[in-house]
């Protein structure tokens, strides 16, 4: 019951997140020669203590590319990949045979980091346009670690203000088939206020 | 594996309890606590003779008087853990602490180092409470999965790509 109420409250942000996802999808489609597209899966408020389990990640170790926002260190965009498809994407982008070594090499990391950069810039450029404020992403970096460890630092600012976390989740598709990749957008409380202001100014945008 | 359903403290016999952000749990010799940590810090208070323990998954150092989950802040988590242990018949004298976490997952410098601040706040509060820290594994730029066993007082620490260790 609580989750349903929280979902409804977060729905006001859906038009903005959907527009950002649309632009990110267009950029991703160009970057991958039409292979990959994105759709907005959900915008939710989730109790802090159950964020990882409700997002379906539990104690998983994931491959991630992380981007922050310059001047707003509490806002974070996290691109998560499952290992198999991330390896395949890196192989496709670098035009090489898929690496079977457990260690990620520099070229693979570079390919995924650049993917995060292109996607994150498109996402944040859309928010810049919709919010009327310049949002500059920080340089992306590659992490392979527990998802829970990464998301909890991303949520630190929200946690200072609330026991629930606002998260927008975007899914990926390859030729219509859903992939186990996601973009998670985690706004700081200040960023959330800016989103709310943008919605008030343009209630039907997106 | 049992997940506490709310942010309230949970006391469960004979179960592995997964402790999420801001939660507190208590247990006896049949209990294991598990948690995954980044910048957050797991504080475990344990009584070796009674094999009773409590854990908090601390997210931030100070509550600044805010209401909310007491386990979320170092300054409210530890007093709450002590109250809950006392209600189980576990006195403060004899308690020891183990802590883990407090990493900087985003590898950025500057003033906003929440992991370090969490560790510093917890050390200070435990020092004031007269509870010794007998082992710790904190800092770095990587996540940790911990499993604490109340019967032995051992904390297993797993890090991606590294060999697990016990503190």
Interface residues (C-beta under 8 A of the other chain):
Chain A: X47 X48 X49 X50 X51 X52 X53 X59 X61 X66 X68 X73 X76 X141 X143 X144 X145 X146 X148 X149 X150 X151 X152 X153 X155 X156 X159 X160 X162 X163
Chain B: X3 X4 X6 X7 X20 X21 X22 X23 X34 X36 X37 X38 X39 X40 X57 X59 X60 X66 X68 X69 X72 X103 X104 X105 X106 X107 X108 X110 X112 X114 X115 X142 X143 X144 X145 X160 X161
